Amino acid sequence: MKIALIGSAGKVGRHLAREALARGHEVLALLRPGGSQLDASVATRAVDVFDAPTLAEAVRGQDAIVSAYGAPADAPHLLPAATAAIVQAAQAAGVHRLVTVGGAGGLEVRPGVRLADTDGFPAVLLPKVKAHADAVAVLQESGVHWTCVAPAAQIGAGERSGRYRVAVGALVSNSISYPDFACALLDELEADRHPRQVVGTGT
């Protein structure tokens, strides 16, 4: 599969690139202009994620787009804006499969109650939770074939076990490693089990 990977220089993106390459996929790493490079074996292209026409040109001919774009901490509103540009680019380029990285805050811990609604959830993270919700709304209103895969509340370094759990719209556990999250997302991309849904992951 030919995969255009947005946000490939980030912590999640680097693990996604490694996992995809290990599975034999062809990865095109899309980097922001002036961004840090990946391994020399990975094809790269500099592109502004908010420039939909240029992004469309970059992803034309790809089978899927995977977005691990992360907005700056002080500008979470850029996430839905980036998602809108990615959707426009996918539609213009004829790329019908889009998988994005979501956030744990919007996942339900019980019916009708999100992690962000629970006692002790850091108020400073609420704008980020709203940005992820707005990004999902952009996906829902689009005509693309999308899935949003969200990690557990804590994601960090660890080994690749290849074992994880998923739940539609719900928090599965408190933690997952970067390698296992990459495994979960690539499994979703390949198997396409949850079209037009948000999926929570965890170990």
N, C-alpha and C positions, 0 to 999 in steps of 0.2 A: 504494500500500500504506500502511496506517496502522501506524506503528511507534512503540511506546513505548520510549524510550531512557533507560536507567538509567545514571547516571554521566556525564550529558551535560555537566557543567561541567569535567570533567577534560581533559587534553591529548588523549587518544584520543577521548573522547566528543565534544569540540567538532568534531573533524575528521569523525567519523561523522555528526554532525548536518548539517554543511555538505554532505557528499557525498550524504546521503539527500535533502536539500532540492533539491540541484542536479539530482537524477534525477527530481524530481517527486513524491517520497513525502511523505506527511503525517506530521510528526514531533511527538510529544508528549514533551517533555523532562521527565523526572522528577528533581526536585532534592531533596536532603536539606533538611529544615526549616532555614531560615536560610542556605541555600547561595547562592552567587553566580548571578545570572541570565545567560541567554544573550542573544543578539540579540532585540530586541523583537518580531521577526517570528515567533519560535518560540513555540508554545503551551507553557506550563510548568505544572507542578503540584508542590507540595511534598508529599513522602511519605517516611515512614521505611521504608527497604528491608527492615527486619527485622519490620515489621508486616504480615504476610501478608494478613489480611483487608482492611486499608486499601489495600494495594498491589493486591489483586484488584479492588477497586472502581475504582481509577485506570486499570487496563489493560483493563477490560471494554470490548469493542467494537473492540479493536485487532486487527490481523492478525498481528502479531509483536511479540515483546519482544527488544530487543538490550540486553545488559548489558555495560557497560564499568566496572562497579563495581570500585573499587580499595580494598582494605583498607589501613588505616594501617600504616606500616612496622613499628611496634611491636606490631601485633595482627593478624598474617596469618591467624590462625584465624577471623577474622570473615568471610573469603571463603567458605568452605564453608557457614557459617551463613547468609550472605546468599543464596547460591545455593539453599539449601533453601527459604528464604522465597519466593524468586522462582518456584521450581518450584510451590510450594503455591498461590501467587497465580495463576500461569498456568493451573493445573488448575481452580481455583475459578472463574476468569473465562472458561474455555473458549478460551483462547489456546493454540493447539497448536504454534506455531513459536517457538523460542527459540534465539538465537545469542549466545554469550558470548565475551569476550576472554580468552584463555589466557595462559600464560607459556612462554618459550623453554626454561627449565631442564628441563622434563619431556620435551622433544622428543629423539628418538634421533639421535645422530650416526653410529651404525652399529648393526646389529641387537643389541638387548639392552643397549645402552649409551646412557644419556641424557647430555645436555650437563652436567647436574648431577653426573654420575659421573666427569667428566674431570678430569685434573690441572689445578690452578690455578683451578677454579671456586670463587668466594668462599663460604666456609663460612657467612658471615652471611646469605647468600641461601637457604640450605637450608630454613629454616622456610617461606619464601614458596613454594618449589618444592613442599613437602609440602602446603601449603594449596591450591595449584592442583590437585594430584593428588586431594586430598580433594573438591574442588569437582567435578571430572570424575566421581568416583565417585558423587556425589549425582545428577548428570545421568544416568549409566548406569543407576542404580536407579529412575529416574523413568519415567513413561509419556509424557513430552513428546517432541516431535519437535525434537531439539536438534543443534547443531553448535558446537564450540568452535574458534575461529580464533586461533592463537597467532602473535605476531610473531617476527621474527628476534631474535638475541641483543641487537642494538642497534637501538633505534627512536628516531628523532629528527626534527628539522626537515629539510625538503627540499621539492623540487618534486613535483607530481603528474605522474608519467610515464604512469600507467595500465598499466605493465608490471611484472609480478611473477611469481613461481613459487610453486607449492604442492606439498606432499607430505604424505600421511597419516601423522601421528604423528612426522614427522621434521623436523630442522632443515634448512632450505633454503639459507640463507646467513647471513652475519654481520650484515646490516643491512637496514633498510627505513625509508622515511620515513613519517611520520604520514599524509600524504595517500594514499600508495600502500597502506598498511595499511587505511585506510578504504575504499579502492576494492576491495581484495580481500575484505573482510568483506561489503560491500554486494553484490558479485558473488555471493558464497556465499549470502547471504540470498535473492537473487532467483532464482538458478539451482538452489539446493538440490542441489548435486552430492555432498555428503558428509554425509548424515543419520547422526546418532548416531556421529560420528567427531571426533577432534581433528585439525586441519589446521594444519601449519606453513606460514608464508609468508615470503618474502624476495625481494629483487631480485637 
